[in-house]
C-alpha cells in the first residue's frame, strides 16, 4: 500500500482463516493515512456482520463507519451518502448499493472486495471507476478462474493464508442420496452434542414444505426458515436468534453462503448439491467447522449425476483438508477455464488447449510485445540476461513410474536447484535404484534439465529444439570467438545457417523431417559442448 503504484492484490485464504482481520488492519492503515475505504460484500447479512466487527475492533479510535444495505432506512442512507461525499465517513461497508450512481467518495484510497467470487466482472469494473488509482484488495477462499488466472499471470499480486486457526479440525464430507433416516440421524447426532444444524435448500418456492417435512421428522426440534425474500428485519431477527441458540435447525437458501459466522453450527446438510458450483459448495460447507469441534457436511444428490457435477463433488471430497480453498480454486480453473482477461467472461473452454499451454501462449504474446522496438520493457536487466530453453518433446515422470505427486515435485525442484552436471548422473542412479528403469519421458526430462543448466552457463539467449530444427541466438555484444564457431560447425552433422540482426547472431540447424526427440537432444548437447569454453 505504500508503493507509488496502485495495489492490486488477491488474498486467498480458507474460510475462517482471518481474511477479515487483514482487511480491518489494511482499512485502519488507509484511514490513518487520510484516505477513505470502501468495503464491498455480496450479501446484506455479511454486510451487517462486517459492520459489527469493524465497529467493535475500531471502537477506541475516532473512525466513522457507515453501512449501506437494504437493512438501513432510506433517510439514513441519504444522510450517509451526503456524509460520504464530504469525507465525514471513513469506512463505507455495503452490498451492491455502493455501486449506485449516487455514491461519491471524497478521497477513496482503498477498495476491499470480500468474497470476490460472488461479484461479476462488470460490478468490479464499476467500483474501480470511482477512482483509477485506488488500492484494491480482493479476498476469497475460492477466487473465480478469471481472477486466479490473472494472479498466476502476474496481472495481480497474490498472497496465500495457509495457517489454520488453533485446534481447527477438517470438515468431514459425506455424499448421500435423499434418505430421511440418514438426515434424521445426522440432525439428532448434532443436537445430542449441543450443536445446531443448517439445512440448505435453494428453492424459495418449496423451502416451507421442506421445513414442514423436517418438523415432521423431528417433532421436538425448533426450526427456523430464512431466505432473501423475507422482510429484512425478519431475516435479521432469525439469524440473530439462531446465533443466540433459540433455534436448533435453520432451513435456508444460499443467503447463508458468504462469511456468516455461527461457531455452534457444526453440521450442514445441502440438498441437491449437484446444482451448485464448486466454489459455492466449498463456501457453503465452510459455514460449519468454525470452532474446535469436528464438523460434518452432507451433500444430498439425485441418482443420476451429470459428469461435470460429479467432477465438482469429487474435487470437494478429494480436497478435504484445512486450507484447501486454493486447491479447490485451481481445480475450478482446470474445469471451467480462465475466462477472458480483457472481456467480462469469467470462464472458458480451456480444456481444448490445456491451462499450461494457454499460459505459455499468453507469456509468449507478452514477450513479443515487450521486444517490440519503442515499447516499454517490463523486464529488468537481470531477467533480460536469462536464457530460454524450449524443447518440443514430452518429458515428465509418468504415474506408472512414480505415483506420489509430492515425490515428483521434489525431484523436479531438485533438478532446478542443481549447479553441477554430475548431480544429474547421481539422480539418475538414485531413481534407477528406487523406482527401476527410467521410461523414455523421464529420461528425456533429466536430460532437459541437464541441458538447461548447460545453457544457463553460456551467453545463449534463446535455445529452441523441435522435430525439424535447432536454433539459438547470441547477443551481438557477446558472440563466441571465430575458433568456437568453427568448432561448432565441425561438431554438427547437419548444416548450420547464421543470420545477424540488429541485436542478435542467430544460428539455425535444419534437421531431417520428424527427427526423434532423443537425437535432437543429443545434438543440442553436442552443440553446448562445442560452445563451452
VMD Tcl script that draws the C-alpha trace (Angstrom):
set ca {
  {0.00 0.00 0.00}
  {2.98 2.31 0.49}
  {4.23 1.85 -3.07}
  {3.69 4.55 -5.67}
  {1.83 2.13 -7.97}
  {-1.73 1.10 -7.00}
  {-2.05 -2.21 -5.17}
  {-3.92 -4.98 -6.98}
  {-3.72 -7.96 -4.62}
  {-5.69 -11.17 -4.26}
  {-5.75 -12.54 -0.71}
  {-6.59 -16.23 -0.92}
  {-7.28 -17.80 2.46}
  {-9.57 -20.55 3.66}
  {-12.90 -19.83 5.32}
  {-12.33 -18.67 8.90}
  {-8.56 -18.20 8.46}
  {-8.60 -14.45 9.22}
  {-9.03 -12.56 5.93}
  {-11.39 -10.12 7.68}
  {-8.67 -9.31 10.23}
  {-6.27 -8.45 7.40}
  {-9.00 -6.24 5.86}
  {-9.54 -4.38 9.18}
  {-5.83 -3.64 9.52}
  {-5.50 -2.52 5.90}
  {-8.55 -0.25 6.31}
  {-7.19 1.21 9.53}
  {-3.84 1.97 7.86}
  {-5.62 3.73 4.99}
  {-7.84 5.80 7.33}
  {-4.88 6.84 9.49}
  {-3.14 7.98 6.29}
  {-6.11 10.24 5.49}
  {-7.98 8.10 2.94}
  {-11.49 6.69 2.74}
  {-12.14 2.95 2.48}
  {-14.86 1.08 0.58}
  {-15.67 -2.48 1.71}
  {-17.86 -4.28 -0.83}
  {-19.61 -7.52 0.23}
  {-22.16 -9.69 -1.63}
  {-24.98 -10.10 0.93}
  {-26.85 -7.95 3.43}
  {-26.20 -10.42 6.26}
  {-22.45 -10.35 5.65}
  {-22.51 -6.54 5.40}
  {-24.26 -6.39 8.79}
  {-21.71 -8.78 10.30}
  {-18.72 -6.85 8.91}
  {-20.21 -3.58 10.16}
  {-20.50 -5.02 13.67}
  {-16.96 -6.45 13.62}
  {-15.38 -3.25 12.24}
  {-17.24 -1.15 14.85}
  {-16.05 -3.41 17.70}
  {-12.42 -3.56 16.54}
  {-12.10 0.19 15.88}
  {-14.29 1.36 18.79}
  {-11.44 3.12 20.62}
  {-10.42 5.14 17.56}
  {-12.22 8.15 16.02}
  {-13.13 6.24 12.84}
  {-16.54 6.90 11.26}
  {-18.08 3.72 9.79}
  {-21.33 3.54 7.79}
  {-23.40 0.62 6.50}
  {-25.05 0.73 3.06}
  {-27.59 -2.07 2.58}
  {-31.35 -2.68 2.49}
  {-31.26 -3.14 6.27}
  {-30.87 0.66 6.57}
  {-33.71 3.18 6.44}
  {-33.84 5.32 3.23}
  {-33.43 8.54 5.24}
  {-30.37 7.15 6.97}
  {-28.89 6.07 3.64}
  {-29.43 9.54 2.13}
  {-27.68 11.14 5.10}
  {-24.75 8.71 4.88}
  {-24.40 9.30 1.11}
  {-24.03 13.04 1.81}
  {-21.50 12.44 4.62}
  {-19.54 10.09 2.35}
  {-19.19 12.76 -0.34}
  {-17.98 15.35 2.20}
  {-15.41 12.96 3.68}
  {-17.05 12.61 7.12}
  {-17.34 8.82 6.72}
  {-14.01 6.97 6.77}
  {-15.14 3.40 6.04}
  {-18.19 2.53 3.93}
  {-19.33 -1.08 4.21}
  {-22.07 -2.24 1.88}
  {-23.55 -4.50 -0.74}
  {-24.20 -3.60 -4.40}
  {-25.78 -0.41 -3.03}
  {-22.23 1.02 -3.08}
  {-22.24 0.61 -6.88}
  {-25.17 3.05 -7.28}
  {-24.65 6.25 -9.26}
  {-25.37 8.49 -6.26}
  {-22.37 7.14 -4.28}
  {-19.48 9.62 -4.30}
  {-16.27 9.36 -2.28}
  {-14.31 12.49 -1.44}
  {-10.92 10.75 -1.19}
  {-11.04 6.96 -1.61}
  {-7.72 5.20 -1.13}
  {-8.58 1.55 -0.57}
  {-11.20 -0.79 -2.05}
  {-11.75 -4.14 -0.32}
  {-13.88 -6.71 -2.16}
  {-14.83 -9.55 0.20}
  {-16.00 -12.88 -1.19}
  {-14.64 -11.74 -4.55}
  {-16.00 -14.79 -6.36}
  {-19.58 -13.60 -5.77}
  {-19.20 -10.46 -7.91}
  {-19.38 -10.23 -11.66}
  {-16.65 -8.58 -13.72}
  {-18.89 -5.60 -14.53}
  {-19.51 -4.98 -10.82}
  {-15.77 -4.90 -10.13}
  {-15.03 -2.59 -13.02}
  {-17.85 -0.25 -11.94}
  {-16.37 0.17 -8.48}
  {-12.86 0.66 -9.91}
  {-14.15 3.62 -11.96}
  {-14.74 5.52 -8.71}
  {-11.05 6.35 -8.83}
  {-8.45 5.00 -11.23}
  {-5.51 4.80 -8.81}
  {-7.21 3.16 -5.84}
  {-5.51 0.30 -3.96}
  {-7.60 -2.87 -4.34}
  {-7.66 -5.92 -2.08}
  {-9.65 -8.94 -3.33}
  {-10.45 -11.55 -0.67}
  {-11.74 -15.05 -1.30}
  {-11.27 -18.64 -0.20}
  {-12.04 -19.75 -3.75}
  {-11.40 -16.99 -6.33}
  {-13.15 -17.29 -9.70}
  {-11.00 -18.78 -12.50}
  {-10.56 -15.40 -14.24}
  {-9.20 -13.71 -11.09}
  {-6.96 -16.66 -10.18}
  {-5.62 -16.80 -13.74}
  {-4.84 -13.06 -13.62}
  {-2.98 -13.59 -10.34}
  {-1.00 -16.53 -11.73}
  {-0.22 -14.49 -14.87}
  {1.13 -11.62 -12.70}
  {-1.65 -9.21 -13.68}
  {-2.50 -9.23 -9.96}
  {-0.34 -9.98 -6.94}
  {-1.42 -12.89 -4.75}
  {-1.00 -13.73 -1.07}
  {-1.94 -17.10 0.42}
  {-3.09 -17.62 4.01}
  {-2.36 -21.25 4.78}
  {-2.04 -21.43 8.57}
  {-5.22 -22.77 10.15}
  {-6.59 -21.39 13.43}
  {-5.52 -23.28 16.54}
  {-7.47 -26.51 17.28}
  {-9.41 -26.28 13.98}
  {-10.41 -29.67 12.53}
  {-11.13 -30.54 8.87}
  {-14.80 -30.90 7.89}
  {-15.85 -34.50 7.24}
  {-17.76 -34.60 3.94}
  {-20.28 -37.30 3.03}
  {-22.19 -37.67 -0.26}
  {-25.59 -39.33 0.14}
  {-28.90 -39.85 -1.68}
  {-32.06 -38.30 -0.22}
  {-32.64 -40.64 2.76}
  {-34.95 -39.44 5.53}
  {-33.40 -41.79 8.08}
  {-29.81 -40.61 7.43}
  {-30.94 -36.95 7.59}
  {-32.78 -37.60 10.86}
  {-29.75 -39.34 12.42}
  {-27.36 -36.58 11.25}
  {-29.52 -33.84 12.80}
  {-30.12 -35.81 16.01}
  {-26.41 -36.56 16.44}
  {-25.54 -32.86 16.24}
  {-28.32 -31.85 18.65}
  {-27.24 -34.55 21.13}
  {-23.84 -32.89 21.47}
  {-25.41 -29.46 22.00}
  {-24.86 -28.11 18.49}
  {-27.06 -26.66 15.75}
  {-27.76 -27.71 12.17}
  {-28.07 -25.79 8.88}
  {-30.15 -27.32 6.08}
  {-29.57 -25.62 2.71}
  {-32.44 -25.79 0.21}
  {-32.03 -23.23 -2.58}
  {-35.66 -23.01 -3.76}
  {-37.78 -20.36 -2.06}
  {-40.97 -21.85 -3.58}
  {-40.54 -25.20 -1.79}
  {-38.47 -24.24 1.26}
  {-41.51 -24.19 3.59}
  {-42.56 -27.69 2.56}
  {-39.02 -28.96 3.26}
  {-39.13 -27.27 6.69}
  {-42.51 -28.91 7.38}
  {-41.09 -32.31 6.41}
  {-38.16 -31.83 8.80}
  {-40.52 -30.79 11.62}
  {-42.50 -33.96 10.97}
  {-39.29 -35.99 11.02}
  {-38.12 -34.46 14.34}
  {-41.21 -33.01 16.09}
  {-39.38 -31.68 19.16}
  {-36.79 -29.51 17.43}
  {-37.09 -25.74 16.91}
  {-36.95 -24.92 13.19}
  {-36.42 -21.51 11.55}
  {-36.69 -20.66 7.85}
  {-34.52 -17.96 6.25}
  {-34.29 -16.70 2.67}
  {-33.70 -13.49 0.76}
  {-37.37 -12.73 0.07}
  {-38.21 -12.25 3.75}
  {-38.52 -8.67 5.08}
  {-35.04 -7.54 6.12}
  {-35.85 -7.10 9.81}
  {-37.44 -10.55 9.99}
  {-34.43 -12.19 8.31}
  {-32.05 -10.29 10.57}
  {-34.01 -11.40 13.66}
  {-34.00 -15.06 12.53}
  {-30.22 -15.02 12.07}
  {-29.63 -13.28 15.41}
  {-31.95 -15.75 17.17}
  {-30.22 -18.71 15.52}
  {-26.84 -17.32 16.59}
  {-28.25 -17.00 20.13}
  {-29.26 -20.74 20.00}
  {-33.03 -20.01 20.08}
  {-33.38 -22.44 17.13}
  {-31.92 -25.92 16.62}
  {-32.28 -26.11 12.85}
  {-32.05 -23.36 10.22}
  {-33.55 -24.16 6.82}
  {-32.11 -21.56 4.46}
  {-31.18 -20.72 0.89}
  {-27.65 -19.75 -0.12}
  {-28.08 -16.42 1.66}
  {-26.05 -18.08 4.43}
  {-23.21 -18.81 1.98}
  {-20.85 -15.88 2.46}
  {-18.93 -15.25 5.64}
  {-21.71 -15.81 8.20}
  {-20.03 -16.96 11.42}
  {-22.05 -19.33 13.67}
  {-19.49 -21.36 15.70}
  {-22.15 -23.58 17.35}
  {-23.47 -24.88 13.99}
  {-21.30 -27.86 13.09}
  {-23.48 -29.97 10.82}
  {-24.67 -28.77 7.42}
  {-26.92 -30.67 5.00}
  {-27.02 -29.40 1.40}
  {-29.99 -30.54 -0.67}
  {-29.35 -31.08 -4.41}
  {-25.63 -30.39 -4.05}
  {-25.22 -31.11 -7.78}
  {-26.96 -27.78 -8.55}
  {-24.16 -25.69 -7.01}
  {-20.80 -24.57 -8.37}
  {-17.54 -25.89 -6.94}
  {-16.52 -22.69 -5.17}
  {-20.07 -22.16 -3.95}
  {-20.23 -25.64 -2.41}
  {-16.90 -25.03 -0.71}
  {-18.14 -21.74 0.71}
  {-21.42 -23.24 1.96}
  {-19.55 -26.12 3.58}
  {-17.33 -23.53 5.27}
  {-20.29 -22.23 7.32}
  {-19.62 -25.11 9.74}
  {-16.42 -26.25 11.42}
  {-15.51 -22.77 12.67}
  {-14.81 -23.94 16.24}
  {-12.69 -26.71 17.75}
  {-15.39 -29.36 17.18}
  {-15.46 -31.88 14.37}
  {-17.93 -30.68 11.72}
  {-19.93 -32.72 9.21}
  {-21.21 -31.79 5.74}
  {-23.79 -33.96 3.96}
  {-24.23 -33.44 0.21}
  {-27.58 -34.82 -0.99}
  {-27.50 -35.80 -4.66}
  {-30.00 -37.42 -7.09}
  {-29.48 -40.91 -8.51}
  {-28.27 -39.70 -11.89}
  {-25.48 -37.09 -11.93}
  {-24.10 -35.29 -14.97}
  {-20.30 -35.74 -15.41}
  {-19.47 -32.10 -14.60}
  {-21.34 -32.22 -11.27}
  {-19.60 -35.49 -10.43}
  {-16.18 -33.86 -11.02}
  {-17.11 -30.96 -8.69}
  {-18.17 -33.29 -5.89}
  {-15.10 -35.49 -6.35}
  {-12.89 -32.40 -6.03}
  {-14.56 -31.46 -2.73}
  {-14.11 -34.92 -1.24}
  {-10.52 -35.06 -2.53}
  {-9.52 -31.70 -1.03}
  {-10.93 -32.27 2.42}
  {-8.05 -30.83 4.47}
  {-7.79 -27.43 6.15}
  {-6.74 -24.62 3.83}
  {-7.79 -26.44 0.66}
  {-9.53 -23.38 -0.83}
  {-6.59 -22.59 -3.14}
  {-6.51 -26.17 -4.49}
  {-10.30 -26.03 -4.98}
  {-9.93 -22.78 -6.93}
  {-7.17 -24.32 -9.06}
  {-9.39 -27.33 -9.83}
  {-12.21 -24.92 -10.70}
  {-9.81 -23.17 -13.07}
  {-8.98 -26.50 -14.73}
  {-12.66 -27.47 -15.04}
  {-14.03 -24.12 -16.22}
  {-11.14 -22.38 -17.93}
  {-9.55 -19.00 -17.28}
  {-12.13 -16.75 -18.93}
  {-11.35 -13.57 -20.82}
  {-8.64 -11.29 -19.44}
  {-9.82 -8.31 -21.47}
  {-13.56 -9.08 -21.53}
  {-16.19 -9.98 -18.94}
  {-16.36 -13.74 -19.42}
  {-15.39 -15.48 -16.18}
  {-14.92 -19.00 -17.55}
  {-13.97 -20.62 -20.84}
  {-13.30 -23.90 -22.60}
  {-9.63 -24.16 -21.67}
  {-9.64 -27.98 -21.91}
  {-9.20 -27.68 -25.67}
  {-5.61 -26.45 -25.28}
  {-4.79 -27.06 -21.60}
  {-4.03 -24.47 -18.90}
  {-0.22 -24.74 -19.11}
  {-0.22 -24.27 -22.89}
  {-2.64 -21.34 -22.54}
  {-0.25 -19.68 -20.07}
  {2.67 -20.33 -22.41}
  {0.84 -18.67 -25.32}
  {-0.02 -15.72 -23.07}
  {3.59 -15.44 -21.90}
  {4.90 -15.55 -25.48}
  {2.41 -12.87 -26.56}
  {3.52 -10.60 -23.72}
  {7.21 -11.27 -24.51}
  {6.69 -10.41 -28.18}
  {5.11 -7.11 -27.15}
  {7.99 -6.34 -24.82}
  {10.53 -6.99 -27.58}
  {8.79 -4.55 -29.97}
  {11.03 -1.51 -30.66}
  {9.82 1.60 -28.88}
  {7.71 -0.38 -26.38}
  {8.31 -0.01 -22.66}
  {10.01 -3.11 -21.24}
  {8.62 -4.62 -18.07}
  {11.62 -6.90 -17.53}
  {14.65 -5.73 -15.61}
  {18.24 -6.12 -16.77}
  {18.82 -9.34 -14.85}
  {15.80 -11.01 -16.43}
  {16.94 -9.90 -19.90}
  {20.18 -11.81 -19.39}
  {18.41 -15.08 -18.58}
  {18.49 -17.75 -21.28}
  {15.39 -19.51 -22.51}
  {15.30 -23.22 -23.41}
  {12.32 -24.70 -25.27}
  {12.02 -28.34 -26.31}
  {9.06 -29.68 -28.29}
  {9.03 -33.14 -26.69}
  {7.23 -34.79 -23.79}
  {9.30 -35.08 -20.62}
  {7.76 -35.99 -17.28}
  {7.64 -38.75 -14.67}
  {4.62 -40.96 -15.51}
  {2.25 -42.08 -12.73}
  {3.16 -45.67 -13.57}
  {6.76 -44.83 -12.61}
  {6.32 -42.52 -9.60}
  {2.83 -42.50 -8.06}
  {3.34 -39.94 -5.28}
  {2.85 -36.32 -6.51}
  {4.98 -34.85 -3.69}
  {7.90 -37.08 -4.64}
  {7.63 -36.00 -8.28}
  {7.56 -32.30 -7.35}
  {10.55 -32.67 -5.04}
  {12.57 -34.30 -7.86}
  {11.64 -31.50 -10.29}
  {12.64 -28.93 -7.66}
  {15.97 -30.69 -7.01}
  {16.82 -30.62 -10.73}
  {16.08 -26.90 -10.88}
  {18.44 -26.34 -7.94}
  {21.32 -28.41 -9.33}
  {24.52 -26.46 -10.07}
  {26.76 -29.27 -11.43}
  {26.27 -31.77 -14.26}
  {27.47 -34.61 -12.03}
  {24.40 -34.17 -9.82}
  {22.15 -35.32 -12.69}
  {24.14 -38.56 -13.04}
  {23.77 -39.17 -9.30}
  {19.99 -38.51 -9.51}
  {19.68 -40.93 -12.43}
  {21.39 -43.68 -10.41}
  {19.16 -42.89 -7.40}
  {15.95 -43.16 -9.46}
  {17.18 -46.40 -11.02}
  {17.75 -47.79 -7.54}
  {14.41 -46.56 -6.08}
  {11.95 -46.98 -8.95}
  {13.67 -49.14 -11.57}
  {14.49 -48.45 -15.21}
  {13.58 -44.92 -16.37}
  {10.84 -44.70 -19.02}
  {11.63 -42.53 -22.07}
  {9.70 -39.39 -20.91}
  {11.52 -39.46 -17.53}
  {14.90 -39.94 -19.21}
  {14.18 -37.00 -21.53}
  {13.18 -34.93 -18.51}
  {16.51 -35.42 -16.79}
  {18.35 -34.61 -20.00}
  {16.24 -31.48 -20.49}
  {17.11 -30.11 -17.04}
  {20.77 -31.04 -17.56}
  {20.70 -29.18 -20.87}
  {19.00 -26.20 -19.20}
  {21.85 -25.96 -16.68}
  {24.41 -26.10 -19.50}
  {22.58 -23.39 -21.48}
  {22.34 -21.14 -18.41}
  {26.15 -21.09 -18.10}
  {26.57 -19.67 -21.62}
  {25.57 -16.36 -23.22}
  {22.85 -18.01 -25.33}
  {19.60 -16.01 -25.33}
  {17.09 -18.38 -26.90}
  {17.64 -22.10 -27.43}
  {14.80 -23.97 -29.20}
  {14.60 -27.63 -30.20}
  {11.83 -29.17 -32.32}
  {11.44 -32.01 -34.79}
  {12.76 -30.05 -37.79}
  {15.39 -27.66 -36.44}
  {17.55 -26.47 -33.57}
  {18.01 -22.69 -33.20}
  {19.78 -20.42 -30.73}
  {20.89 -16.77 -30.51}
  {23.79 -14.75 -29.10}
  {23.73 -11.04 -28.26}
  {25.92 -9.18 -30.77}
  {27.98 -7.72 -27.93}
  {28.76 -11.22 -26.57}
  {29.21 -13.59 -29.54}
  {31.57 -16.59 -29.39}
  {35.01 -16.32 -30.94}
  {35.72 -17.39 -34.52}
  {37.50 -20.54 -33.28}
  {34.47 -21.58 -31.19}
  {32.11 -21.07 -34.14}
  {34.38 -23.17 -36.39}
  {34.41 -25.89 -33.71}
  {30.59 -25.73 -33.65}
  {30.31 -26.15 -37.45}
  {32.70 -29.10 -37.33}
  {30.83 -30.78 -34.45}
  {27.41 -30.64 -36.16}
  {26.42 -33.40 -38.58}
  {23.81 -31.04 -40.08}
  {24.36 -27.73 -41.93}
  {24.28 -24.54 -39.84}
  {22.96 -21.20 -41.09}
  {23.95 -17.92 -39.36}
  {21.81 -14.75 -39.55}
  {22.74 -11.42 -37.98}
  {20.05 -8.91 -36.88}
  {20.50 -5.54 -35.20}
  {20.75 -7.22 -31.77}
  {21.49 -10.94 -32.23}
  {23.53 -13.50 -34.10}
  {21.11 -16.37 -34.77}
  {22.20 -19.93 -35.64}
  {19.76 -22.43 -37.19}
  {20.46 -26.14 -37.73}
  {17.97 -27.81 -40.08}
  {17.25 -31.44 -39.16}
  {15.75 -34.28 -41.14}
  {11.95 -34.30 -41.09}
  {10.49 -35.64 -37.83}
  {13.82 -36.28 -36.14}
  {13.50 -38.35 -32.99}
  {13.42 -36.12 -29.84}
  {16.24 -38.19 -28.32}
  {18.53 -37.44 -31.29}
  {17.59 -33.74 -31.19}
  {18.56 -33.60 -27.50}
  {21.84 -35.41 -28.24}
  {22.60 -32.86 -30.98}
  {21.78 -29.99 -28.60}
  {24.21 -31.41 -26.03}
  {26.99 -31.69 -28.62}
  {26.33 -28.05 -29.61}
  {26.61 -26.94 -25.98}
  {29.85 -28.93 -25.58}
  {31.27 -27.22 -28.65}
  {30.30 -23.76 -27.35}
  {31.60 -24.39 -23.84}
  {35.00 -22.79 -23.12}
}
mol new
graphics top color blue
foreach p $ca { graphics top sphere $p radius 0.5 }
foreach p [lrange $ca 0 end-1] q [lrange $ca 1 end] { graphics top cylinder $p $q radius 0.2 }
display resetview
